[in-house]
Amino acid sequence: MELTLTKENEDGSADFDLTLSPLEVQHIVNFGLVEILKRAIEEGKQYVPSQASVGNTGRREQDCVYGSCVKSGESGQPCVCDETVKVPY
């Protein structure tokens, strides 16, 4: 890793040039992705799963657009809605 001062600005700040090897870039990206995932997990802990809307679960069924969605009570059965729309996947 090489950090080179390129310019000192009048406001007291400075501009630098950062040169990284491919391996250093890989380590920084890996670190960043792990940190993003950690923060997403912590944020997800704020929600109660039974109250969170998970949206499309990939079942490729029709989704409710208006009105209430009434389940038949049987596992695997789609909602019965006033109006539906086919979601293109």
C-alpha positions, 0 to 999 in steps of 0.5 A: 500500500502506498499513500502519496501526498499530492496537494495541500489545500488552502483550507488545511485539508490535503489530497492523497493518492492511494495505490493498492495491490490486487491482494490489498483491494481483495482484503478491503472488499472482503472486510467491507462485505463482512461489516455490511453483513454484520450490520444487516444482521444486527438491524434484522434483530430489531424486527419480530419475524411474525410481524415483518413483511417478507414480500415475495417469497419466490413461490411464483403465485399471484399476490394481493394488490388491493383488499385483505388477503384471506388464507384458507388455513391449509398449508401451501394454499395461496391467498384469496384476494379481491384483485390479483396481479401476476408477478413476472419473475 
